[in-house]
Amino acid sequence: MEYVRFLRDNAKWLAAGVLLTFSSSYGQTYFISIFAGEIMGRFSLSHGQWGAIYTLGTAASAVVMIWSGALTDQFRVRQLGAVILALLAVACFFMASVPSVFALPFAIFALRLFGQGMASHIAIVGMARWFVATRGRAMSIATLGFAAGQAILPVVFVVLLVLFDWRALWVAVGIVSLLSIPVLLWLLKQERTPQSIAKESPSVGMNGDQWTRKAVLHHWLFWLLVPSLLGPAAWGTALLFQQVHLTQVKGWSHVEFVSLLPLFTLVSILTTFATGWALDKFGTSRLMPLLMLPYAMAFMILAAADSIGMAALGLAVFGIGTGASSTLPAAFSAEYFGTRHIGSIKALFAAIMVLGSALGPGITGWLIDLGIDFPDQMNWLALYFVAAAILVTIGIRWARPMLSVPA
């Protein structure tokens, strides 16, 4: 009953979060990679060239994200969210009409910045600022938009690609983004916690302080966290980005592999809810050290997979990591650094993740061109996740006592 009451009392704000996270799908790798074959064919690109273009556009969006993400500390979700959805629609229309290979990095830049970057960032910052005692629960619900996009869009658009030109599908996506704007404005006609109130009664972080982005950058905890922020974005993105190559090497059909994504999404959803409950009960300190382990296991399973059934198991384990990652880093930043400057701090985290999603496809595509297939790369990537988990464990063990230090 308590959970039902929570949903009823906060339905509009939670729905706004879901709408924004779902809309971010149009700039997510799993969606853009659906069109990889058509884009590479249209512009005569190799895996390495396509990966390099994707890396260039995404890396540029990561740099801009450091500045644009901080806008969430200055503007309400209602205002900023509507503008971002409009710009996301423009990016989709540009992708539909991209005239040459030289314009392609700009299209990727816009999709990644306004989709993966800002749309998801606004939603998560809204949940972190609007909710305190139920922050984990709120984030787990808002991130259902990510899961819905992962479950629905790849299957639907792989089928639609057989029936329609790929450019026409990008036009359709842009129209949907525009239609989402009035829905968002209606849902947030009155925001749950006006920004002025959020500024007056923010949650504090380590040492009882409200940490600024500059202070975070100068603290050792942040640098111990960087590999765990970079890794899932870099190599998780690479997994989805290289799905066409992966299926070719393994001898699976692309449709067969894509049909497993709903399983991945289901596990991700269940893990997201479980993580939200665990966050509210145990806090982030006990959970963050475990975050990298499902990724390591998933990559080892997929590297060894010789059947589509083993691929299903690998994607299910990968879904555990993805579900936990959708809430843990944001909740961690709020708990350890406070919420007064959560927008700019979360923008820094998001920029690192976006940068990771730029590096992953580029590095793996380059290695593929050198003759090292992606399955052969996976065991080394699993070791990366193990090393990142060790660094997080060390950082939290050193930093946790500072949470109990009064202002």
Secondary structure, DSSP 8 states (H G I E B T S, - for coil): -HHHHHHHHTHHHHHHHHHHHHHGGGGSHHHHGGGHHHHHHHHT--HHHHHHHHHHHHHHHHHHHHHHGGGGGTS-HHHHHHHHHHHHHHHHHHHHT--STTTHHHHHHHHIIIIIIIIHHHHHHHHHHH-STTHHHHHHHHTHHHHHHHHHHHHHHHHHHHHS-HHHHHHHHHHHHHHHHHHHHHHTSS-SS-HHHHHHS----GGG----HHHHHTSHHHHHHHHHHHHIIIIIHHHHHTHHHHHHHHT--HHHHHTTHHHHHHHHHHHHHHHHHHHHHH-STTTGGGTTHHHHHHHHHHHH--SHHHHHHHHHHHHHHHHHHTTHHHHHHHHHH-STTHHHHHHHHHHHHHHHHHHHHHHHHHHHHTT--HHHHHHHHHHHHHHHHHHHHHHHHHHGGGGG---
